[in-house]
Amino acid sequence: MNKHTPGDWQHIDCTNKNINISATRDNGTFARIGEVFSPRAYMPSARHLFGTEEQATANARLIAAAPDLLAVIMRCREYVERAASRWEDDAAASLDFMDAAIDKATGGV
């Protein structure tokens, strides 16, 4: 069902460079997922294009947490669906919200 790179995703803050997102595979090797542009890696005149250092770090953490967040929302969705008969209107709105987030993360697959 999930087609993203398996493994424990983490952000690796490279001093004076961009922040890398990598997944640790079962065999201990790394798979590079992507990178977040860090303003410290660029000339001062271009740093405004990339936000603040705090934003870059927060973005990298959020990306690295994406597989875990997706797994949590999918489990929550299953729970809400089972409990929907008791909540009806609230459950329907919650399920729609969760479905939209899951679709965004999985490409609607």
JORATA-V342815 format. One record per residue. N is the residue number from 0. RES is the residue in three letters. PSI is psi in whole degrees, -180 to 180 (* if undefined). Layout:
BEGIN
n-><N	N>
res-><RES	RES>
psi-><PSI	PSI>
END
This chain:
BEGIN
n-><0	1	2	3	4	5	6	7	8	9	10	11	12	13	14	15	16	17	18	19	20	21	22	23	24	25	26	27	28	29	30	31	32	33	34	35	36	37	38	39	40	41	42	43	44	45	46	47	48	49	50	51	52	53	54	55	56	57	58	59	60	61	62	63	64	65	66	67	68	69	70	71	72	73	74	75	76	77	78	79	80	81	82	83	84	85	86	87	88	89	90	91	92	93	94	95	96	97	98	99	100	101	102	103	104	105	106	107	108>
res-><MET	ASN	LYS	HIS	THR	PRO	GLY	ASP	TRP	GLN	HIS	ILE	ASP	CYS	THR	ASN	LYS	ASN	ILE	ASN	ILE	SER	ALA	THR	ARG	ASP	ASN	GLY	THR	PHE	ALA	ARG	ILE	GLY	GLU	VAL	PHE	SER	PRO	ARG	ALA	TYR	MET	PRO	SER	ALA	ARG	HIS	LEU	PHE	GLY	THR	GLU	GLU	GLN	ALA	THR	ALA	ASN	ALA	ARG	LEU	ILE	ALA	ALA	ALA	PRO	ASP	LEU	LEU	ALA	VAL	ILE	MET	ARG	CYS	ARG	GLU	TYR	VAL	GLU	ARG	ALA	ALA	SER	ARG	TRP	GLU	ASP	ASP	ALA	ALA	ALA	SER	LEU	ASP	PHE	MET	ASP	ALA	ALA	ILE	ASP	LYS	ALA	THR	GLY	GLY	VAL>
psi-><-53	130	7	166	124	163	174	110	140	156	139	111	107	118	130	18	-177	169	122	146	124	157	137	120	166	-30	7	-7	167	145	122	127	-44	-167	151	128	130	133	-24	-16	0	163	146	-34	-18	-5	-28	-17	-17	9	-166	166	-39	-39	-41	-44	-43	-40	-43	-42	-42	-43	-45	-29	-9	-48	-39	-42	-40	-44	-41	-47	-32	-39	-42	-40	-43	-42	-48	-39	-41	-34	-3	-32	-23	-25	-29	-90	-48	-41	-42	-44	-40	-43	-41	-44	-45	-42	-41	-41	-41	-44	-40	-40	-33	-3	20	19	*>
END
